[in-house]
Amino acid sequence: MNTVVRAMMSPRLRILTSWLLQSQRMGALAILRAAVDPDARGGDYYGPPGRAQFTGHPARVESSPPSHDEPAQLLL
């Protein structure tokens, strides 16, 4: 695990970082919802809707602006 991530997860910093981090289980919910939600369509993006899309139960959200940059996609 990255040293910075480990430091952010330390109990002493948990109060400061709890608004930014979520558990692994919460992080996995977006993938599960996209896989099993009967209303999900190809191209939909699911993620946490809260605080700049860092926390919360998964909802359909817009992907980041760079993901729509077609010239950049061709470079991959």
FENSUL-V38935 format. One record per run of one state. SS is the DSSP state (@ for helix, = for strand, . for the rest). FROM is the first residue (numbers start at 1). TO is the last residue. Records with the same first field share a line. If there is no record, write none. Layout:
SS: FROM-TO + FROM-TO
This chain:
.: 1-2 + 9-13 + 18-23 + 37-45 + 54-54 + 61-64 + 69-69 + 75-76
@: 3-8 + 14-17 + 24-36 + 51-53 + 65-68 + 70-74
=: 46-50 + 55-60
